[in-house]
Amino acid sequence: MGRGLSSIKKAFDGIGKLGDYSDDFGNGHLADKFKDFADNWEISREKLTGEVDALASIAKAAAKAYEDIDHQLAEAIRGSQDPKGKGK
């Protein structure tokens, strides 16, 4: 999950700013609405990218903790099954 979220963040980082298409719309009101959308999208994308990055870090840390616990449990099981380790 952590790697997947990191990939999503990279995709968001790779999205360029929406350009100025006011000449392409042919309507001043529509061009203004698009500019508002583009400005809001930039702010929202930055916020979303930060949140996705934070979730990716949390997911990676959780995965590492689960792997560490799994390793410790496996070692404990191996130690309990080892006749030489009975006193440990």
Contacts in CASP RR format, 6 or more apart in sequence:
PFRMAT RR
TARGET T0000
AUTHOR 0000-0000-0000
METHOD contacts of the structure
MODEL  1
MGRGLSSIKKAFDGIGKLGDYSDDFGNGHLADKFKDFADNWEISREKLTG
EVDALASIAKAAAKAYEDIDHQLAEAIRGSQDPKGKGK
1 59 0 8 1.000
1 63 0 8 1.000
2 55 0 8 1.000
2 56 0 8 1.000
2 59 0 8 1.000
2 60 0 8 1.000
2 63 0 8 1.000
3 56 0 8 1.000
3 60 0 8 1.000
4 56 0 8 1.000
5 52 0 8 1.000
5 53 0 8 1.000
5 55 0 8 1.000
5 56 0 8 1.000
5 59 0 8 1.000
6 53 0 8 1.000
6 56 0 8 1.000
8 52 0 8 1.000
9 49 0 8 1.000
9 50 0 8 1.000
9 52 0 8 1.000
9 53 0 8 1.000
9 56 0 8 1.000
12 45 0 8 1.000
12 48 0 8 1.000
12 49 0 8 1.000
12 52 0 8 1.000
13 49 0 8 1.000
15 45 0 8 1.000
17 38 0 8 1.000
17 42 0 8 1.000
18 34 0 8 1.000
18 37 0 8 1.000
18 38 0 8 1.000
18 41 0 8 1.000
18 42 0 8 1.000
19 38 0 8 1.000
20 35 0 8 1.000
21 31 0 8 1.000
21 34 0 8 1.000
22 28 0 8 1.000
22 31 0 8 1.000
22 34 0 8 1.000
22 35 0 8 1.000
25 31 0 8 1.000
25 34 0 8 1.000
79 85 0 8 1.000
79 88 0 8 1.000
END
